[in-house]
Amino acid sequence: MKPLYETESVYTFDEYKKGILAVNERFNIRSSTQAALGISIGVFLIALASGRYQVVSSGFFRALVLFPLVWILAYAFKSQALSVKAEQRYNSDAGLQDLIVKFKFFWNLIEVRHHHSNANDYNPKAIEFAYSDFNKIIETKTNFYLMTTEEAKEPTFFLVKENCSEKLIAFMQEHARILASNGGKQMII
């Protein structure tokens, strides 16, 4: 059977780190930003409703300035900690280092073969994944990250967009849209 699309990705440290940061950013930034805004607005409305205009005019506005600053510093610290953790994981796992993964996309499954840059041939045994095996597809400006579990903090696979045809990018965007609209339940298209 002839594949619809083919591509390959090289798992360098930079690509691995981008994946760790992208996956963790998607899980945490959106919810923490919404919580921070909700708390700020809630405190402001409570202060206004209670008639404590002095609180609103003095301490609250200082808190409004400090709260986002503290949140930004915490996010920067977390990003740095994730980068360090990603480097430790990548360096400790020889199986990840300079891994080359070749993907073949069929109408009902993805076939994955891999080898290391110092090996000549791809692993003769292909691993096959149905599209229903993926719970989430995260798209960034440069990559797609395919996740097999909702709780994963690392992508299962990544596709580098510059190695993908326009049709493959549209194909992956459609699968990501379907996953998002079905709450993580993939439908075969």
C-alpha positions in Angstrom: 0.0 0.0 0.0 1.4 3.4 -1.0 1.5 6.0 1.8 -0.4 9.3 1.4 2.6 11.3 2.9 6.1 10.7 4.2 8.5 12.7 6.3 11.3 12.3 8.8 12.4 14.0 11.9 15.9 14.1 13.6 15.6 14.1 17.4 18.3 16.6 18.2 18.6 18.1 21.7 17.2 21.4 20.5 14.1 19.7 18.9 13.6 17.6 22.1 13.8 20.7 24.3 11.3 22.6 22.1 8.9 19.6 22.5 9.2 19.5 26.3 8.7 23.3 26.5 5.8 23.3 24.0 3.9 20.4 25.7 4.4 21.8 29.2 3.5 25.4 28.0 0.2 24.2 26.5 -0.8 22.4 29.7 0.1 25.1 32.2 0.3 28.6 30.8 -3.3 28.9 29.6 -4.8 27.6 32.8 -2.5 29.7 35.1 -3.1 32.8 33.1 -6.9 32.4 33.3 -6.6 31.8 37.1 -4.4 34.9 37.5 -6.8 37.0 35.6 -9.8 35.6 37.4 -8.2 36.2 40.8 -7.3 39.8 39.9 -10.7 40.6 38.6 -12.4 38.9 41.5 -10.4 40.9 44.1 -11.1 44.1 42.2 -14.8 43.5 42.0 -15.0 42.5 45.7 -13.1 45.7 46.7 -15.5 47.8 44.6 -18.6 46.0 45.8 -17.6 46.5 49.5 -17.1 50.2 49.0 -13.5 50.2 50.0 -12.3 52.7 47.4 -9.1 53.3 49.4 -8.1 49.6 48.9 -8.8 49.9 45.2 -6.9 53.2 44.9 -3.8 52.2 46.9 -2.8 48.6 47.5 -4.8 47.0 44.8 -3.0 48.8 42.0 0.3 48.0 43.5 -0.8 44.4 43.6 -2.0 44.6 40.0 1.6 45.6 39.0 3.4 43.1 41.2 1.1 40.1 40.5 1.9 39.9 36.7 5.6 40.6 37.4 5.7 37.7 39.9 3.9 35.4 37.5 6.3 36.3 34.7 9.3 35.6 36.9 7.8 32.3 38.0 7.1 31.3 34.4 10.8 32.2 33.4 12.0 30.1 36.3 9.8 27.2 35.3 11.0 27.4 31.7 14.6 27.3 32.8 13.9 24.3 35.1 12.2 22.5 32.2 15.2 23.2 30.0 17.6 21.8 32.5 15.4 18.7 33.1 15.1 18.2 29.3 18.9 18.3 28.9 19.3 15.8 31.7 16.8 13.4 30.2 18.2 13.7 26.7 21.8 13.2 27.8 20.9 10.2 30.0 18.9 8.4 27.3 21.2 7.2 24.5 18.1 6.0 22.6 17.0 9.6 22.1 20.3 11.1 21.0 20.3 11.9 17.3 17.5 9.5 16.6 16.1 9.7 13.0 12.5 8.8 12.7 10.8 8.2 9.4 7.0 8.5 9.2 4.6 7.1 6.6 1.0 8.3 6.7 -1.7 6.1 5.5 -5.4 6.8 5.5 -5.9 4.8 8.7 -2.5 4.6 10.4 1.0 6.1 10.8 4.0 3.8 10.3 7.1 4.7 12.2 10.7 3.5 11.5 13.8 4.8 13.2 17.5 4.6 13.3 20.4 6.5 14.9 22.6 8.8 12.8 25.5 6.5 13.2 23.5 3.5 11.8 23.1 2.9 8.1 19.6 1.3 8.0 16.2 2.0 9.5 14.9 -0.4 12.0 13.4 -3.2 9.7 10.4 -3.5 12.0 7.9 -0.7 11.6 5.8 0.4 14.5 2.2 1.2 13.5 -0.1 3.6 15.3 -3.8 4.1 14.5 -4.8 7.8 14.5 -7.1 6.8 17.4 -3.9 6.0 19.5 -3.2 9.8 19.7 -5.1 11.8 22.3 -3.7 15.2 21.4 -1.8 16.9 18.5 -0.1 20.1 19.5 0.9 22.5 16.7 3.5 25.2 17.1 5.1 27.5 14.4 7.8 24.9 13.7 6.5 21.4 14.7 3.6 19.1 15.4 3.7 17.1 18.6 1.8 13.9 18.8 0.7 12.8 22.2 -0.5 9.3 23.1 -1.8 10.3 26.6 -3.5 13.4 27.9 -1.3 13.6 30.9 2.0 13.3 29.0 4.7 15.9 29.7 6.7 14.8 26.7 5.6 14.4 23.1 5.5 10.8 21.8 6.6 11.9 18.4 7.2 15.2 16.7 7.1 16.3 13.0 9.3 19.1 11.9 7.1 21.3 9.6 9.9 22.3 7.3 10.2 18.6 6.4 6.5 18.3 5.7 4.6 19.0 2.5 1.8 21.6 2.5 -0.7 18.7 2.1 0.8 16.8 5.1 0.6 20.0 7.2 -3.1 20.4 6.3 -3.6 16.7 7.0 -2.1 17.0 10.5 -4.1 20.2 11.2 -7.3 18.4 10.3 -6.5 15.6 12.7 -5.6 18.1 15.4 -9.0 19.8 14.8 -10.8 16.5 15.0 -9.1 15.6 18.2 -9.9 18.9 19.8 -13.5 18.8 18.8 -14.0 15.3 20.1 -12.3 15.9 23.4 -9.3 13.7 22.6 -11.4 11.0 20.9 -10.0 10.6 17.4 -12.3 9.7 14.5 -10.8 8.0 11.5 -11.2 10.2 8.4 
